[in-house]
Amino acid sequence: MGDPDLTFSGAQVLTLTIQNTEPVDVVDFTGSMLALAHQFQDYANQAFDDSDSANLRLFIREMRSGSVIADLIPIAQQADWILDHKDLLGAFVGNLSEMAEYFLKGSSSAKKQPNEPSRSEARQLSQIIEPIAKDVGAQLSIQAKDNASVTFHAHFHLNSRDANAIQNQVKRFLGPDLPALEVRRDQLLTLEQVKNVASSKTGDRAIIEAIWPRAVKLQFLSEEAKHKVLTLEQNPLQKVFVVDVEVHSVGGKPALYRVIEVKETIEKPT
């Protein structure tokens, strides 16, 4: 897949403004922007069936003075994709507002509902608002506009007090950090990549969504366990495996999965 066409600027703009009263930590700001980019890609992939083929990403068009002001634009490998999905930025900002409202109302007391954020979305939202959560007088706003025809205008606004309240609710929603080592039984595992050698201890990565939304380094405690994966007639990347697994974590986040036993193989939903 080639790189996006960076010559296409488009008319849709996402403007992020941090009205800060204290200097903004570069690490916090970088993490916030990275989380916003991941949230945007994840939202587009869920909302539009054809977004994967567009290789959609957010790019900084301009950084302006005043407070911390960044103009972001969506760019796709297929430039026409942006023109055909003009409602994307407005819908994305609306989704951010809905998630913030969900946690401000208290997710721990709410019953599970169709619009409940995923664990990944909750983590990303908490990271997006990190710069203002640390600054008592700060405010964050994210605006989506179509500068060509002003066909939409969406706005997300948050102050430091609400940002802290959201982060506290996100912590309750996610539960305690993972211990350094634990064994999880009957977990659903999907492979991101796997080497076609039963004895290999490197190069394998997998996702266990019940534990962590992204791929983690994977090892098999026995060649027999990996052999069950490699001897399938179908592509193992298209299967879901029921496994018992050791979860090794660092700083509350999983760093290594070690599969104890592969119990069952089931079809991956399409």
ZIBELKA-V845110 format. One record per residue. N is the residue number from 0. RES is the residue in three letters. PHI is phi in whole degrees, -180 to 180 (999 if undefined). PSI is psi in radians with two decimals (none if undefined). BURIAL is 1 if it has 9 or more other C-alpha atoms within 8 Angstrom, else 0. Layout:
n: {N	N}
res: {RES	RES}
phi: {PHI	PHI}
psi: {PSI	PSI}
burial: {BURIAL	BURIAL}
This chain:
n: {0	1	2	3	4	5	6	7	8	9	10	11	12	13	14	15	16	17	18	19	20	21	22	23	24	25	26	27	28	29	30	31	32	33	34	35	36	37	38	39	40	41	42	43	44	45	46	47	48	49	50	51	52	53	54	55	56	57	58	59	60	61	62	63	64	65	66	67	68	69	70	71	72	73	74	75	76	77	78	79	80	81	82	83	84	85	86	87	88	89	90	91	92	93	94	95	96	97	98	99	100	101	102	103	104	105	106	107	108	109	110	111	112	113	114	115	116	117	118	119	120	121	122	123	124	125	126	127	128	129	130	131	132	133	134	135	136	137	138	139	140	141	142	143	144	145	146	147	148	149	150	151	152	153	154	155	156	157	158	159	160	161	162	163	164	165	166	167	168	169	170	171	172	173	174	175	176	177	178	179	180	181	182	183	184	185	186	187	188	189	190	191	192	193	194	195	196	197	198	199	200	201	202	203	204	205	206	207	208	209	210	211	212	213	214	215	216	217	218	219	220	221	222	223	224	225	226	227	228	229	230	231	232	233	234	235	236	237	238	239	240	241	242	243	244	245	246	247	248	249	250	251	252	253	254	255	256	257	258	259	260	261	262	263	264	265	266	267	268	269}
res: {MET	GLY	ASP	PRO	ASP	LEU	THR	PHE	SER	GLY	ALA	GLN	VAL	LEU	THR	LEU	THR	ILE	GLN	ASN	THR	GLU	PRO	VAL	ASP	VAL	VAL	ASP	PHE	THR	GLY	SER	MET	LEU	ALA	LEU	ALA	HIS	GLN	PHE	GLN	ASP	TYR	ALA	ASN	GLN	ALA	PHE	ASP	ASP	SER	ASP	SER	ALA	ASN	LEU	ARG	LEU	PHE	ILE	ARG	GLU	MET	ARG	SER	GLY	SER	VAL	ILE	ALA	ASP	LEU	ILE	PRO	ILE	ALA	GLN	GLN	ALA	ASP	TRP	ILE	LEU	ASP	HIS	LYS	ASP	LEU	LEU	GLY	ALA	PHE	VAL	GLY	ASN	LEU	SER	GLU	MET	ALA	GLU	TYR	PHE	LEU	LYS	GLY	SER	SER	SER	ALA	LYS	LYS	GLN	PRO	ASN	GLU	PRO	SER	ARG	SER	GLU	ALA	ARG	GLN	LEU	SER	GLN	ILE	ILE	GLU	PRO	ILE	ALA	LYS	ASP	VAL	GLY	ALA	GLN	LEU	SER	ILE	GLN	ALA	LYS	ASP	ASN	ALA	SER	VAL	THR	PHE	HIS	ALA	HIS	PHE	HIS	LEU	ASN	SER	ARG	ASP	ALA	ASN	ALA	ILE	GLN	ASN	GLN	VAL	LYS	ARG	PHE	LEU	GLY	PRO	ASP	LEU	PRO	ALA	LEU	GLU	VAL	ARG	ARG	ASP	GLN	LEU	LEU	THR	LEU	GLU	GLN	VAL	LYS	ASN	VAL	ALA	SER	SER	LYS	THR	GLY	ASP	ARG	ALA	ILE	ILE	GLU	ALA	ILE	TRP	PRO	ARG	ALA	VAL	LYS	LEU	GLN	PHE	LEU	SER	GLU	GLU	ALA	LYS	HIS	LYS	VAL	LEU	THR	LEU	GLU	GLN	ASN	PRO	LEU	GLN	LYS	VAL	PHE	VAL	VAL	ASP	VAL	GLU	VAL	HIS	SER	VAL	GLY	GLY	LYS	PRO	ALA	LEU	TYR	ARG	VAL	ILE	GLU	VAL	LYS	GLU	THR	ILE	GLU	LYS	PRO	THR}
phi: {999	-80	-78	-62	-80	-76	-79	-90	-95	71	-108	-81	-133	-111	-106	-103	-126	-111	-90	-98	-109	-124	-56	-90	-62	-59	-64	-65	-67	-63	-63	-63	-67	-65	-65	-63	-64	-65	-61	-64	-63	-62	-64	-61	-66	-79	-84	-130	-65	-101	-74	-58	-70	-83	53	-79	-147	-95	-127	-79	-88	-161	-111	-117	-85	125	-112	-115	-126	-127	-95	-114	-130	-81	-130	-122	-61	-102	-58	-64	-60	-62	-65	-82	-130	-66	-87	-61	-63	-61	-67	-64	-65	-61	-67	-60	-62	-66	-66	-61	-65	-59	-78	-67	-80	101	-68	-68	-98	-89	-77	-61	-139	-58	-96	-65	-64	-77	-63	-64	-62	-63	-61	-65	-60	-61	-75	-59	-93	-56	-59	-89	-64	-87	-118	-55	-99	-83	-139	-123	-134	-130	-116	-116	-138	-106	-70	-78	-130	50	-81	-151	-152	-122	-139	-124	-133	-151	-102	-64	-62	-67	-62	-65	-63	-64	-62	-65	-69	-63	-60	-66	-63	-81	83	-67	-61	-67	-69	-60	-151	-152	-108	-111	-100	54	-93	-90	-118	-120	-91	-92	-156	-153	-81	-85	-138	-63	-87	-68	-111	-130	89	-95	-141	-148	-118	-121	-62	-68	-108	-156	-77	-115	-67	-129	-55	-127	-135	-112	-70	-143	-65	-62	-63	-70	-59	-63	-80	-77	-92	-66	-71	-90	-63	-64	-70	-102	-119	-116	-113	-91	-135	-97	-145	-85	-112	-101	-122	-130	62	82	-120	-67	-113	-156	-104	-121	-75	-83	-151	-98	-91	-159	-122	-131	-71	-80	-59	-113}
psi: {2.30	3.09	2.71	2.73	1.73	-0.11	-0.23	1.95	-0.59	3.08	-0.25	2.27	2.36	1.99	2.07	2.19	2.19	1.95	1.65	2.64	-0.25	2.74	2.45	2.18	2.22	-0.68	-0.75	-0.75	-0.75	-0.76	-0.66	-0.80	-0.68	-0.73	-0.68	-0.73	-0.77	-0.73	-0.72	-0.82	-0.78	-0.73	-0.80	-0.72	-0.60	-0.62	-0.49	2.14	-0.44	0.20	-0.49	-0.77	-0.32	-0.23	0.95	2.33	2.79	2.42	2.57	2.10	-0.64	2.47	2.23	2.74	3.01	-1.45	-2.19	1.91	2.15	2.21	2.10	2.50	2.49	2.34	2.35	2.72	-0.62	1.77	-0.60	-0.40	-0.71	-0.76	-0.56	-0.16	1.01	-0.32	0.02	-0.93	-0.76	-0.73	-0.65	-0.80	-0.68	-0.65	-0.69	-0.76	-0.70	-0.70	-0.75	-0.75	-0.66	-0.81	-0.51	-0.53	-0.27	1.62	-0.48	-0.44	-0.08	2.51	2.65	2.33	2.91	-0.56	0.29	2.29	2.66	2.94	-0.67	-0.78	-0.70	-0.79	-0.76	-0.75	-0.77	-0.65	-0.62	-0.70	0.08	-0.76	-0.62	-0.38	-0.51	-0.17	1.90	-0.63	0.14	2.76	2.60	2.35	2.50	2.08	2.45	2.20	2.63	1.76	-0.25	-0.83	-0.01	0.83	-0.27	2.75	2.01	2.53	2.35	2.16	2.43	2.42	3.06	-0.70	-0.80	-0.60	-0.75	-0.69	-0.72	-0.79	-0.66	-0.72	-0.62	-0.71	-0.75	-0.69	-0.72	-0.43	-3.07	2.73	2.68	2.46	2.92	-0.60	2.28	2.78	2.22	2.31	2.56	0.87	2.54	2.05	2.34	2.53	2.37	-0.71	2.64	2.37	2.48	0.77	2.09	-0.54	-0.11	2.38	0.06	2.78	-0.12	2.42	2.54	2.82	2.28	1.72	-0.50	-0.29	-0.81	2.44	-0.23	2.90	2.50	2.61	2.44	2.40	2.74	2.31	-0.32	2.66	-0.51	-0.74	-0.78	-0.56	-0.61	-0.51	-0.75	-0.37	0.12	2.54	-0.59	2.93	2.10	-0.35	-0.25	0.25	2.84	2.30	2.32	2.08	2.70	2.36	2.48	2.32	1.97	2.15	2.65	2.20	0.55	0.03	2.48	2.32	-0.38	2.31	2.29	1.91	2.14	-0.79	2.42	1.94	-0.60	2.68	2.29	2.85	2.46	2.25	2.54	none}
burial: {0	0	0	1	1	0	0	0	0	0	0	1	1	1	1	1	1	1	1	1	0	0	0	0	0	0	0	1	1	0	1	1	1	0	1	1	1	1	1	1	1	0	1	1	1	0	0	0	0	0	1	0	0	1	1	1	1	1	0	1	0	0	1	0	0	0	0	1	1	1	1	1	1	1	1	1	1	1	1	0	1	1	0	0	0	0	0	0	1	1	1	1	1	1	0	1	1	0	1	1	0	1	1	1	0	1	1	0	0	0	0	0	0	0	0	0	0	0	0	1	1	1	1	1	1	1	1	1	1	1	1	1	1	0	1	1	1	1	1	1	1	1	1	1	1	1	0	0	0	0	0	1	1	1	1	1	0	1	1	1	0	1	1	1	1	1	1	0	1	1	1	1	0	0	0	0	0	1	0	1	1	0	0	1	0	0	1	1	1	1	1	1	1	0	1	0	0	1	0	0	0	0	1	1	1	1	1	1	1	0	0	1	1	0	1	1	1	1	1	1	0	0	1	0	1	1	1	1	1	1	0	0	0	0	0	1	0	1	1	1	1	1	1	1	1	1	1	1	1	0	0	1	1	1	1	1	1	1	1	1	0	1	1	0	1	0	0	0	0	0}
